[in-house]
Amino acid sequence: MFAGKGGVGKTTVTAVVARAAARSGQRVLVIELDGKPVLDELLPERDGEHIAVVHLSAPDALEEYLNDHGFRRIAKRLNRTGVIDMVGTAAPGIDDIVVLGKVKQYERSGEYDLIVVDGPAAGHAVTFLTSASGLADAVRGGPIRSQADEVLELLGDPERCMAVLVTLPETTPVNETIETAYALEEDVGIRLGPVVVNGVDVGAELPGVDDVDAALNAADLDEPVVEALRSAAAFRRARREVERQALDRMSDRLPLGRIQLRSLPVAGLTARDIDTLADELTRDDDA
C-alpha cells in the first residue's frame, strides 16, 4: 500500500511499480481509492502484461458488504439516498474497514501475484490502517469483528502486506514521511518497505559558478540571455542542495531502504512517461 503527503506523486509511483512488476511477468492488480480515473490512463493494456485496475469507494464497498450479509434489497437504496455515507460518519472506521476488507478479498483470491494500492494521503493513512484495531476493540463479535480480525491478520503479516511511503526530496514532505513511518510502525504494526523518493533531480554533477560564468562569457550571448541562464544554473544548484539536505535527514531518521525516481521535465505525466520510469526502475533492480 502506497501512502504519502498529497502532491508527492503517489499515483505516479503506484503506476510505475505496477508496470515494472507486470513486465517481470507478475499478474498485477492496482487498487485506486480516490475515485479518479488517472490510473486507467497511465496504465493502458500492453501485450504480454497483466495489469487490472479497480476503483474502490467506501459507499460501494459498504453496499457490497450489506449485499453479502443479507441486505441486498435495501443496500442499493441506502447508497442512492446517501444513507450509507451517514453510516460511515456515525460509525467511525466502518467505511475504512469495508474497503480494507475488499482489499483482503482480492488478496485471498489468489488471482494476482502483486496487489498495489494507491492509498490515502499520509494524514489519513494512519487512521485508515488503524480502523481495524479500533473496531476489534469496540466490537465483541459478529461479522464486523470477524472482518476486523481478518484485516488485522493481513496488515500484520510481513509476508502478505507492507506500507510504502512516497515523498519528494523536500523538507516538509520528508518531515511528514518520518512522522508517518513512526506512527505506522507503532500504531499499526505494519511492515514498512523502502521509501520511494519521487521527482529527484539526478544527472551529472553541476559545474561550479566560475565554470558557468566562463562558459556563458565564451558563448557570445546577449546579456539578458546570459543572466537568465546564470539564474537558472543558480536555482538548480540551490535546489539540489535542498534535496541533499532533506534526503540526508531522512536517512538519519529512518533506517529504511530508498528508491529514487527522477524528475521528468514535463507538465503532466503520460503512459509513455510511466513506461520510461518503469524501464529505469527495472534496470536499477537488475543492477
Secondary structure, 3 states (H helix, E strand, C coil): CEEECCCCCHHHHHHHHHHHHHHCCCEEEEEECCCCCHHHHHCCCCCCCEEEEEECCHHHHHHHHHHHCCCHHHHHHHHHCCHHHHHHHHCCCHHHHHHHHHHHHHHHHCCCCEEEEEEEEHHHHHHHHHHHHHHHHHCCCCHHHHHHHHHHHHHCCCCCCCEEEEECCCHHHHHHHHHHHHHHHHHHCCCECCEEEEEECCCCCCCCHHHHHHHHHHCCCCHHHHHHHHHHHHHHHHHHHHHHHHHHHHHHHCCCCEEEEECCCCCCCCHHHHHHHHHHHHHHHHC
